[in-house]
Structures are given as C-alpha cells and as structure tokens.
Amino acid sequence: MSDLHLVIGNRNYSSWSLRPWLALKATGLPFSETVLNLYTDETTAWLAATSPNRKVPLLEVGTLKIWDSLAIIEYLAELAPAAGLWPEDATARAIARSVSAEMHAGFQALRQHLGMNIRKRFPGYPVPAAALADIDRVQALWADCRARFGAGGPFLFGAFSAADCMYAPVVTRFVTYDVALTPAAQAYVEAMVAQPWLAEWSVAAEQEAWVIEKFEATWPA
Ligand SMILES: N[C@@H](CCC(=O)N[C@@H](CS)C(=O)NCC(=O)O)C(=O)O
C-alpha cells in the first residue's frame, strides 16, 4: 500500500479537515500530513495547483487523490475494515451513513452562525434563531442513535465510528458557543471531548498561531 498523506487546513477552524483526520487516526495506519494556513494567497495558489476541488481535506495515496471529507472516510473504511468506521450491523450502518450524509449536506445555519473556533469560548452566546432548529435536529438524531445503537459505548453507535468523526466539529462548536443541551447530548459531548484523538487535535488547535480574522466571531466585543 502506498503512503497515506492527508492535506488539511487550520486545526482551529477547518471542520472538514478534522473529520477525515479522526477517521485516519481510527484506522491506526501511519500517515503524514500537510497543514495549510487557509485563505492566504499562497495557500489558494497551492490548492489550485494541487487539489482537484481547490479545497482541503485532500488524501493522497501515491498518485491517487481523494478529495471531500466523506469520500475520504469511505475510502478509509474500505482500506481498514477492522477499524469499524461503519457499524457492522446493516441497520446501524444505514443509519450511520444517513446521519453522516445529513451532516455533510446540511445544518447550514449552524455552520454559518457557529463557525468552528476551538480556541474560543463565548459564555452565554446568544445563538441566532436560525441555528436553533439545526441544534434541535442534531440533538434529536444524537438521542436516536444513542438510544437505538449506543449500548456498547459512549458514542453515537456505541464504539467510535465515522458518524462521530462527522459530528466532532459540532461537538467543539457546542463547547465554544456554550450551547445549552439536553443531558443526553451533554453526555455525548463530554464523551467526545475526552476522546483521545479529538483531544489531541484540540490541543494542537490551541497551540496553532495562525488567526483568520474573518472566522473570529466578534461577540462579545
Ligand atoms: N464538501 C467539502 C468541503 C471542503 C471545504 O469547504 N474546505 C474548506 C476548509 S474547511 C476549504 O478548503 N477552503 C479553502 C478555500 O476555499 O480556499 C468536504 O466535505 O471536504
């Protein structure tokens, strides 16, 4: 097998980068990485020359380039089936794929109004009304996954899975913006915050020196 090389963006802000990075960690396979400071002229030019969709994440496997977070996770699930990125049970797997696709395609208001910013804390953040429906839906689907499939562990499908990779940046947003959660959702957030790979990423995000002003929320001033 060729070497795995993952190109990602700023750990503090790049939610799409976090997802496949967690999945790569879950495979246990060795990999190298390039971390880019996004939205600089240099990075934009580099991505235009290197990444088919001009974005991160990008997984390079020899000459093969795989772009898009979910496509990378699917590739890794096939490459390392023993990692159990998708649940073994067919019903659980179908729901895990559904909630992952829903995350990938949706929750625009949540993503717009509560941008990932792992370093920041906004106690009592006034969540814009537009994002509340997304937050309710996230909590409902988390509760459904936990109730139906979560008996074997603290994650959405019990053991850590691709669905947790997909929702990890929502977990960090809920922490950053001090979002009031149901007890069940709060318990899941705490399990994820304690998850060693997400904790490792968060420490690296804290230590990252790059600042992207347009992603720095201005509330409170
Ligand atoms: N649908 C893509 C979204 C990727 C994406 O939007 N990446 C952002 C960073 S989180 C990016 O590369 N932005 C850099 C740019 O547009 O120049 C995925 O799931 O991977």
The ligand as a Gaussian input file, in Angstrom:
#p B3LYP/6-31G(d) Opt

LIG

0 1
 N      -17.537000      19.379000       0.910000
 C      -16.132000      19.542000       1.212000
 C      -15.921000      20.891000       1.853000
 C      -14.447000      21.267000       1.924000
 C      -14.230000      22.714000       2.331000
 O      -15.129000      23.563000       2.256000
 N      -12.979000      23.006000       2.765000
 C      -12.604000      24.359000       3.141000
 C      -11.943000      24.374000       4.523000
 S      -12.896000      23.709000       5.841000
 C      -11.518000      24.854000       2.202000
 O      -10.690000      24.122000       1.725000
 N      -11.467000      26.158000       1.951000
 C      -10.360000      26.746000       1.264000
 C      -10.764000      27.557000       0.081000
 O      -11.957000      27.517000      -0.288000
 O       -9.874000      28.238000      -0.431000
 C      -15.694000      18.389000       2.118000
 O      -16.564000      17.741000       2.712000
 O      -14.497000      18.079000       2.170000

